[in-house]
Amino acid sequence: MNVAIGLAALTAISTSVGGFLAHRSRDRLHLVLGLAAGLLFGLVAFDLLPEVFTINKSTIGNVPTVSIAFVVGFFTLHFAEQLFASHEPSESDYGHEHNHAANIAGTIGGIAMGGHVFLDGVALGLAFQVSHALGIAVFIAILAHAFSDGLNTVSFLIKSGHWKKRALWLLGLDAVMRISGATLGTHIKISDPILGIYLAIFSGFVIYLATSHILPEAHSRHPSKLTMVATLVGVVFMWLVVGHIGIA
């Protein structure tokens, strides 16, 4: 089995672990989420962005093309969520209206989740085309992202009721879409400049997810200095991995 596809399959385990812990224990999950956000920040700052600036040196209006692609990635995910995603029903919703809103949120959320995890898989496959080192670094970040996906998805579904079957469906969707994306990313051949643009867009996705989903969720569970410390630990860990341990 191709390395990228095999690692994409492993991320499904991370998603399932996140979902399991969301159901079983919540006392320390804010620290794990803080750590995950730090890993994502570190990946983008120390590995992905330097790589994309190396493989695509073109400019648009005297601005690096990959910088524009990074911004496009960030705002594409932001606008997509604002326009198409449904917000989580509040604690004050009751009865049929609550269940209906939860069902809509769950369906749209499942589609959105499937889309962005597919792009995770594509990025993983493409990263291994650049180098084994970059592929491993991207895998570490996707592992952190997958964990937070499982945790947040199951946390929301527990609140909405009738969550078990839907949670299993979403966790299965996560696995299938990441593996499918990794398969596509492994087998398509694109030029280095185009690859740089895609990875820059992916970097924008990653930063958006870290700042708009993972960190707010971490601090909403337990606003604490320890959460900030966990985030810094994640950043430092990725710095060590990229710059000193030799993975990238």
C-alpha positions as CSV (number, residue, x, y, z in Angstrom):
1,M,0.0,0.0,0.0
2,N,1.2,3.5,-0.8
3,V,2.6,5.3,2.3
4,A,0.3,8.3,2.0
5,I,-2.8,6.1,1.6
6,G,-1.7,4.0,4.6
7,L,-1.1,7.1,6.8
8,A,-4.5,8.5,5.7
9,A,-6.1,5.4,7.0
10,L,-4.3,5.8,10.3
11,T,-5.9,9.3,10.7
12,A,-9.2,7.6,11.0
13,I,-8.0,6.0,14.2
14,S,-7.1,9.5,15.5
15,T,-10.6,10.7,14.6
16,S,-12.2,7.8,16.4
17,V,-10.0,8.4,19.5
18,G,-11.1,12.0,19.6
19,G,-14.8,10.9,19.3
20,F,-14.3,8.3,22.1
21,L,-12.7,10.8,24.5
22,A,-15.4,13.3,23.8
23,H,-17.9,10.8,25.0
24,R,-15.9,9.4,28.0
25,S,-13.9,12.3,29.4
26,R,-13.8,16.1,29.0
27,D,-11.7,17.3,31.9
28,R,-8.4,17.6,30.0
29,L,-9.5,17.8,26.4
30,H,-8.9,21.6,26.3
31,L,-5.2,20.8,26.7
32,V,-5.2,18.4,23.8
33,L,-7.0,20.9,21.6
34,G,-4.6,23.6,22.5
35,L,-1.7,21.2,21.6
36,A,-3.4,20.3,18.3
37,A,-3.7,24.0,17.4
38,G,0.0,24.5,18.1
39,L,1.0,21.6,15.9
40,L,-1.0,23.0,13.1
41,F,0.5,26.5,13.5
42,G,4.0,25.0,13.6
43,L,3.4,22.9,10.5
44,V,2.4,25.9,8.5
45,A,5.0,28.3,9.8
46,F,8.0,26.0,9.8
47,D,7.4,23.6,7.0
48,L,4.6,24.2,4.5
49,L,5.1,27.9,3.9
50,P,8.9,27.7,3.4
51,E,8.3,24.8,1.1
52,V,5.7,26.5,-1.1
53,F,7.9,29.7,-1.4
54,T,10.7,27.4,-2.7
55,I,8.7,25.5,-5.3
56,N,6.7,28.5,-6.6
57,K,8.6,31.8,-7.0
58,S,6.1,33.6,-9.3
59,T,4.4,36.8,-8.4
60,I,1.2,38.7,-9.1
61,G,1.4,42.4,-8.7
62,N,4.8,42.1,-7.0
63,V,3.2,39.8,-4.4
64,P,4.2,36.1,-4.2
65,T,1.5,34.0,-5.9
66,V,1.6,31.5,-3.0
67,S,0.9,34.3,-0.5
68,I,-2.3,35.2,-2.5
69,A,-3.2,31.5,-2.6
70,F,-2.8,31.3,1.2
71,V,-5.2,34.2,1.7
72,V,-7.6,32.6,-0.8
73,G,-7.6,29.3,1.1
74,F,-8.3,31.0,4.4
75,F,-11.2,33.1,3.1
76,T,-12.7,30.3,0.9
77,L,-13.2,28.1,4.0
78,H,-14.5,31.1,6.0
79,F,-17.0,32.2,3.4
80,A,-18.1,28.6,2.7
81,E,-18.9,28.1,6.4
82,Q,-20.7,31.5,6.7
83,L,-22.8,30.9,3.5
84,F,-23.6,27.2,3.7
85,A,-22.9,25.8,7.2
86,S,-25.5,25.7,9.8
87,H,-24.8,26.8,13.4
88,E,-25.1,24.6,16.3
89,P,-28.6,24.8,18.0
90,S,-28.6,26.6,21.3
91,E,-29.3,25.0,24.7
92,S,-32.6,26.9,24.7
93,D,-34.1,25.0,21.7
94,Y,-36.6,22.3,22.5
95,G,-38.7,19.5,21.1
96,H,-39.3,19.1,17.3
97,E,-37.7,22.4,16.4
98,H,-34.5,21.4,18.3
99,N,-34.4,18.0,16.6
100,H,-35.1,19.5,13.2
101,A,-32.3,22.1,13.6
102,A,-29.9,19.5,14.9
103,N,-30.7,17.2,11.9
104,I,-30.0,20.1,9.4
105,A,-26.8,21.0,11.2
106,G,-25.7,17.5,11.3
107,T,-26.3,16.9,7.6
108,I,-24.7,20.1,6.4
109,G,-21.9,19.7,8.9
110,G,-21.3,16.1,7.6
111,I,-21.0,17.4,4.0
112,A,-18.6,20.2,5.0
113,M,-16.6,17.8,7.1
114,G,-16.4,15.3,4.2
115,G,-15.2,18.1,1.8
116,H,-12.4,19.4,4.0
117,V,-11.1,16.0,5.1
118,F,-10.9,15.0,1.4
119,L,-8.7,18.0,0.8
120,D,-6.6,16.9,3.8
121,G,-6.0,13.6,2.0
122,V,-5.2,15.3,-1.3
123,A,-2.6,17.5,0.5
124,L,-1.1,14.4,2.1
125,G,-0.7,12.6,-1.2
126,L,0.8,15.7,-2.9
127,A,3.1,16.4,0.0
128,F,4.7,12.9,-0.4
129,Q,5.3,13.8,-4.1
130,V,7.5,16.7,-2.9
131,S,9.4,14.7,-0.3
132,H,9.0,12.0,2.3
133,A,9.9,14.6,4.9
134,L,7.1,17.0,4.0
135,G,4.7,14.2,3.8
136,I,5.5,13.1,7.4
137,A,5.1,16.7,8.6
138,V,1.7,17.0,6.9
139,F,0.7,13.7,8.4
140,I,1.5,14.9,11.9
141,A,-0.7,18.0,11.4
142,I,-3.6,16.0,9.8
143,L,-3.4,13.6,12.8
144,A,-4.0,16.5,15.1
145,H,-6.7,17.9,12.9
146,A,-8.4,14.5,12.7
147,F,-8.4,14.2,16.5
148,S,-10.1,17.5,16.9
149,D,-12.6,16.7,14.2
150,G,-13.7,13.5,16.0
151,L,-13.8,15.3,19.4
152,N,-15.9,18.3,18.2
153,T,-18.2,16.2,16.0
154,V,-19.1,13.8,18.7
155,S,-19.4,16.6,21.3
156,F,-22.0,18.4,19.1
157,L,-23.9,15.2,18.4
158,I,-24.2,14.3,22.0
159,K,-25.9,17.6,22.6
160,S,-28.3,17.1,19.7
161,G,-29.4,13.6,20.8
162,H,-29.7,10.3,18.9
163,W,-25.9,10.7,18.3
164,K,-24.5,7.2,18.2
165,K,-25.5,6.2,14.7
166,R,-24.8,9.6,13.3
167,A,-21.4,9.7,15.0
168,L,-20.5,6.3,13.5
169,W,-21.6,7.5,10.1
170,L,-19.5,10.7,10.3
171,L,-16.4,8.9,11.6
172,G,-16.8,6.5,8.7
173,L,-17.2,9.3,6.2
174,D,-14.0,10.9,7.6
175,A,-12.0,7.7,7.0
176,V,-13.3,7.2,3.5
177,M,-12.8,10.8,2.4
178,R,-9.3,11.1,3.7
179,I,-8.2,7.8,2.1
180,S,-9.9,8.8,-1.2
181,G,-8.2,12.2,-1.1
182,A,-4.8,10.6,-0.4
183,T,-5.3,8.2,-3.3
184,L,-6.0,11.0,-5.7
185,G,-3.2,13.2,-4.4
186,T,-0.8,10.2,-4.8
187,H,-1.7,9.5,-8.4
188,I,-2.2,12.9,-10.0
189,K,0.8,14.6,-11.4
190,I,1.0,18.3,-11.4
191,S,3.9,20.8,-11.9
192,D,5.8,22.2,-8.9
193,P,4.4,25.7,-9.3
194,I,0.8,24.4,-9.2
195,L,1.7,22.1,-6.3
196,G,3.0,25.1,-4.4
197,I,-0.3,26.9,-5.0
198,Y,-2.4,24.0,-3.7
199,L,-0.2,23.6,-0.6
200,A,-0.5,27.3,0.0
201,I,-4.3,27.1,-0.2
202,F,-4.2,24.1,2.1
203,S,-2.1,26.1,4.6
204,G,-4.8,28.7,4.6
205,F,-7.4,26.0,5.4
206,V,-5.2,24.8,8.3
207,I,-4.7,28.2,9.8
208,Y,-8.4,28.9,9.5
209,L,-9.4,25.6,11.2
210,A,-6.8,26.3,14.0
211,T,-7.9,29.8,14.7
212,S,-11.7,29.6,14.1
213,H,-12.4,26.1,15.4
214,I,-9.8,24.4,17.5
215,L,-8.5,27.3,19.7
216,P,-11.9,28.8,20.4
217,E,-13.2,25.3,21.4
218,A,-10.2,24.7,23.6
219,H,-10.7,28.0,25.5
220,S,-14.5,27.6,25.7
221,R,-14.1,24.3,27.6
222,H,-11.6,25.6,30.2
223,P,-10.2,29.1,29.7
224,S,-6.8,28.6,31.3
225,K,-3.1,29.5,31.0
226,L,-2.4,25.8,30.7
227,T,-4.3,25.7,27.4
228,M,-2.0,28.5,26.1
229,V,1.0,26.6,27.3
230,A,-0.2,23.5,25.5
231,T,-0.5,25.5,22.3
232,L,3.1,26.8,22.7
233,V,4.3,23.2,23.3
234,G,2.7,22.1,20.0
235,V,4.4,25.0,18.2
236,V,7.8,24.2,19.8
237,F,7.4,20.5,19.0
238,M,6.9,21.2,15.3
239,W,9.9,23.5,15.3
240,L,12.0,20.6,16.8
241,V,10.6,18.1,14.3
242,V,11.2,20.4,11.3
243,G,14.4,22.0,12.3
244,H,16.3,19.7,14.5
245,I,15.1,16.1,14.4
246,G,15.4,15.9,10.6
247,I,11.9,14.9,9.6
248,A,11.8,17.9,7.2
